[in-house]
Amino acid sequence: ALLLIDLDHFKETNDRHGHAAGDAVLVAVAKRLRDTLRETDMIVRWGGEEFLVFVAATQPGKLDEIALRIMHAISAEPFVHRGALISITASVGFVPMPLPPRARPLPWERAVGLADMALYLAKVHGRNRGYGIRELVDDDNGTLAAVEHDLEAAWRGGLVDVHVLCGDDLPTTPDA
């Protein structure tokens, strides 16, 4: 599975607390991701304030749980930099590999593109949420092309199953 993570309103963190604080938050987020995920999961800083996670072995039904764990790990406690408390939330787009009902994984670039489209929906629809592509309605190449052209329209048209996770529903205690 691929999960693309973007820190919400990160520019405001840099503007308010300075770039050194932003850099410290990025390092701390990477550590929280490492602490949250398995040793076999690959975490890459994808750009700016984005991280890409490749989960090598998981079941598609576990992706919601993984995305929620990531969102909780990032937002559960404020980051501390030079005495300042910095609260951060994250938006996540995710896709299983292979994407059901397809038997073979999509090429890497296409899977990343779909995760990015799902992340974009999370950002547009309020941030602090995850949008996960669960499966296509069929294995037709036309269906996949429609999803890649406009994920939201394909979702509303019933061509793809997308699941929405809201950060507001995350547990608020570190033990949860």
Order of alpha helices (4+ residues) and beta strands (2+ residues): beta-alpha-alpha-beta-beta-alpha-beta-beta-beta-alpha-beta-alpha-alpha-beta
